[in-house]
Amino acid sequence: MFVYLRMAIRTKHEQEHQTWFITFTCFNWIPLFEITKSYGVVYKWIKLIADKYHIQTHAFVIMPNHVHIIVRTPDSSVDLNKIVGNGKRFMAYDLVKQLTLTNNLVILDQLSSACTQREKAKGQIHKVFEPSFDAKPIFTTAFLYQKIDYIHHNPVSGKWNLCTDFTEYPHSSAAFYYLEKKHEFVEITDYRDFWVDTDLVKPIGF
């Protein structure tokens, strides 16, 4: 079970650099990234946080309706609430824009109807993402490997059948680790440069 970010960041950590497993989801699990073909908005956000906050990406997957990402922050002062919150607003604007350009009135109406009167009074017109997001600090290699394995196999797990081989899914870091292929849009920082485990020196699945 995930720990909400506000709980996680109150914990005193001795690590100079923090590694986090983060998840955020489209409203009501609607596959907005796929509907709008806007996976690129997530790539823009990943590049933005790298350039502006020096946040490194160890692993990620962009699913049709949610995102999992493992990041390494430069220090414990990084405000993930602000960074992810601003990112969701940035992405929401582009997703709504694409829905409008394609005249997808059904989805737009659904997102608009989901806003409460209080939210509308504050100027929110569409509810594109679930209000909260999950962020859990990573302190052990066992937890790190578990989450990386989960991320990379997500496209072929459960109800998902997005590709035949999980390493072929384009919106993931799987090919970087398993096929040694550089990702076209994300500069991936190899977790093995920071996390060392003599019992497991390769990603799960080898």
Secondary structure as a PSIPRED ss2 file (coil, helix, strand):
# PSIPRED VFORMAT (PSIPRED V4.0)

   1 M C   1.000  0.000  0.000
   2 F C   1.000  0.000  0.000
   3 V C   1.000  0.000  0.000
   4 Y E   0.000  0.000  1.000
   5 L H   0.000  1.000  0.000
   6 R H   0.000  1.000  0.000
   7 M H   0.000  1.000  0.000
   8 A H   0.000  1.000  0.000
   9 I C   1.000  0.000  0.000
  10 R C   1.000  0.000  0.000
  11 T C   1.000  0.000  0.000
  12 K C   1.000  0.000  0.000
  13 H C   1.000  0.000  0.000
  14 E C   1.000  0.000  0.000
  15 Q C   1.000  0.000  0.000
  16 E C   1.000  0.000  0.000
  17 H C   1.000  0.000  0.000
  18 Q E   0.000  0.000  1.000
  19 T E   0.000  0.000  1.000
  20 W E   0.000  0.000  1.000
  21 F E   0.000  0.000  1.000
  22 I E   0.000  0.000  1.000
  23 T E   0.000  0.000  1.000
  24 F E   0.000  0.000  1.000
  25 T E   0.000  0.000  1.000
  26 C E   0.000  0.000  1.000
  27 F H   0.000  1.000  0.000
  28 N H   0.000  1.000  0.000
  29 W H   0.000  1.000  0.000
  30 I C   1.000  0.000  0.000
  31 P C   1.000  0.000  0.000
  32 L H   0.000  1.000  0.000
  33 F H   0.000  1.000  0.000
  34 E H   0.000  1.000  0.000
  35 I H   0.000  1.000  0.000
  36 T C   1.000  0.000  0.000
  37 K C   1.000  0.000  0.000
  38 S C   1.000  0.000  0.000
  39 Y C   1.000  0.000  0.000
  40 G H   0.000  1.000  0.000
  41 V H   0.000  1.000  0.000
  42 V H   0.000  1.000  0.000
  43 Y H   0.000  1.000  0.000
  44 K H   0.000  1.000  0.000
  45 W H   0.000  1.000  0.000
  46 I H   0.000  1.000  0.000
  47 K H   0.000  1.000  0.000
  48 L H   0.000  1.000  0.000
  49 I H   0.000  1.000  0.000
  50 A H   0.000  1.000  0.000
  51 D H   0.000  1.000  0.000
  52 K H   0.000  1.000  0.000
  53 Y H   0.000  1.000  0.000
  54 H C   1.000  0.000  0.000
  55 I C   1.000  0.000  0.000
  56 Q E   0.000  0.000  1.000
  57 T E   0.000  0.000  1.000
  58 H E   0.000  0.000  1.000
  59 A E   0.000  0.000  1.000
  60 F E   0.000  0.000  1.000
  61 V E   0.000  0.000  1.000
  62 I E   0.000  0.000  1.000
  63 M C   1.000  0.000  0.000
  64 P C   1.000  0.000  0.000
  65 N C   1.000  0.000  0.000
  66 H E   0.000  0.000  1.000
  67 V E   0.000  0.000  1.000
  68 H E   0.000  0.000  1.000
  69 I E   0.000  0.000  1.000
  70 I E   0.000  0.000  1.000
  71 V E   0.000  0.000  1.000
  72 R E   0.000  0.000  1.000
  73 T E   0.000  0.000  1.000
  74 P C   1.000  0.000  0.000
  75 D C   1.000  0.000  0.000
  76 S C   1.000  0.000  0.000
  77 S C   1.000  0.000  0.000
  78 V C   1.000  0.000  0.000
  79 D C   1.000  0.000  0.000
  80 L H   0.000  1.000  0.000
  81 N H   0.000  1.000  0.000
  82 K H   0.000  1.000  0.000
  83 I H   0.000  1.000  0.000
  84 V H   0.000  1.000  0.000
  85 G H   0.000  1.000  0.000
  86 N H   0.000  1.000  0.000
  87 G H   0.000  1.000  0.000
  88 K H   0.000  1.000  0.000
  89 R H   0.000  1.000  0.000
  90 F H   0.000  1.000  0.000
  91 M H   0.000  1.000  0.000
  92 A H   0.000  1.000  0.000
  93 Y H   0.000  1.000  0.000
  94 D H   0.000  1.000  0.000
  95 L H   0.000  1.000  0.000
  96 V H   0.000  1.000  0.000
  97 K H   0.000  1.000  0.000
  98 Q H   0.000  1.000  0.000
  99 L H   0.000  1.000  0.000
 100 T H   0.000  1.000  0.000
 101 L H   0.000  1.000  0.000
 102 T C   1.000  0.000  0.000
 103 N C   1.000  0.000  0.000
 104 N C   1.000  0.000  0.000
 105 L H   0.000  1.000  0.000
 106 V H   0.000  1.000  0.000
 107 I H   0.000  1.000  0.000
 108 L H   0.000  1.000  0.000
 109 D H   0.000  1.000  0.000
 110 Q H   0.000  1.000  0.000
 111 L H   0.000  1.000  0.000
 112 S H   0.000  1.000  0.000
 113 S H   0.000  1.000  0.000
 114 A C   1.000  0.000  0.000
 115 C C   1.000  0.000  0.000
 116 T C   1.000  0.000  0.000
 117 Q H   0.000  1.000  0.000
 118 R H   0.000  1.000  0.000
 119 E H   0.000  1.000  0.000
 120 K H   0.000  1.000  0.000
 121 A H   0.000  1.000  0.000
 122 K C   1.000  0.000  0.000
 123 G C   1.000  0.000  0.000
 124 Q C   1.000  0.000  0.000
 125 I C   1.000  0.000  0.000
 126 H C   1.000  0.000  0.000
 127 K C   1.000  0.000  0.000
 128 V C   1.000  0.000  0.000
 129 F E   0.000  0.000  1.000
 130 E C   1.000  0.000  0.000
 131 P C   1.000  0.000  0.000
 132 S C   1.000  0.000  0.000
 133 F C   1.000  0.000  0.000
 134 D E   0.000  0.000  1.000
 135 A E   0.000  0.000  1.000
 136 K E   0.000  0.000  1.000
 137 P E   0.000  0.000  1.000
 138 I C   1.000  0.000  0.000
 139 F C   1.000  0.000  0.000
 140 T C   1.000  0.000  0.000
 141 T H   0.000  1.000  0.000
 142 A H   0.000  1.000  0.000
 143 F H   0.000  1.000  0.000
 144 L H   0.000  1.000  0.000
 145 Y H   0.000  1.000  0.000
 146 Q H   0.000  1.000  0.000
 147 K H   0.000  1.000  0.000
 148 I H   0.000  1.000  0.000
 149 D H   0.000  1.000  0.000
 150 Y H   0.000  1.000  0.000
 151 I H   0.000  1.000  0.000
 152 H H   0.000  1.000  0.000
 153 H H   0.000  1.000  0.000
 154 N H   0.000  1.000  0.000
 155 P H   0.000  1.000  0.000
 156 V H   0.000  1.000  0.000
 157 S C   1.000  0.000  0.000
 158 G C   1.000  0.000  0.000
 159 K C   1.000  0.000  0.000
 160 W C   1.000  0.000  0.000
 161 N C   1.000  0.000  0.000
 162 L C   1.000  0.000  0.000
 163 C C   1.000  0.000  0.000
 164 T C   1.000  0.000  0.000
 165 D C   1.000  0.000  0.000
 166 F H   0.000  1.000  0.000
 167 T H   0.000  1.000  0.000
 168 E H   0.000  1.000  0.000
 169 Y C   1.000  0.000  0.000
 170 P C   1.000  0.000  0.000
 171 H C   1.000  0.000  0.000
 172 S E   0.000  0.000  1.000
 173 S C   1.000  0.000  0.000
 174 A H   0.000  1.000  0.000
 175 A H   0.000  1.000  0.000
 176 F H   0.000  1.000  0.000
 177 Y H   0.000  1.000  0.000
 178 Y H   0.000  1.000  0.000
 179 L C   1.000  0.000  0.000
 180 E C   1.000  0.000  0.000
 181 K C   1.000  0.000  0.000
 182 K C   1.000  0.000  0.000
 183 H C   1.000  0.000  0.000
 184 E C   1.000  0.000  0.000
 185 F C   1.000  0.000  0.000
 186 V C   1.000  0.000  0.000
 187 E C   1.000  0.000  0.000
 188 I E   0.000  0.000  1.000
 189 T C   1.000  0.000  0.000
 190 D C   1.000  0.000  0.000
 191 Y H   0.000  1.000  0.000
 192 R H   0.000  1.000  0.000
 193 D H   0.000  1.000  0.000
 194 F C   1.000  0.000  0.000
 195 W C   1.000  0.000  0.000
 196 V C   1.000  0.000  0.000
 197 D C   1.000  0.000  0.000
 198 T C   1.000  0.000  0.000
 199 D C   1.000  0.000  0.000
 200 L C   1.000  0.000  0.000
 201 V C   1.000  0.000  0.000
 202 K C   1.000  0.000  0.000
 203 P C   1.000  0.000  0.000
 204 I C   1.000  0.000  0.000
 205 G C   1.000  0.000  0.000
 206 F C   1.000  0.000  0.000
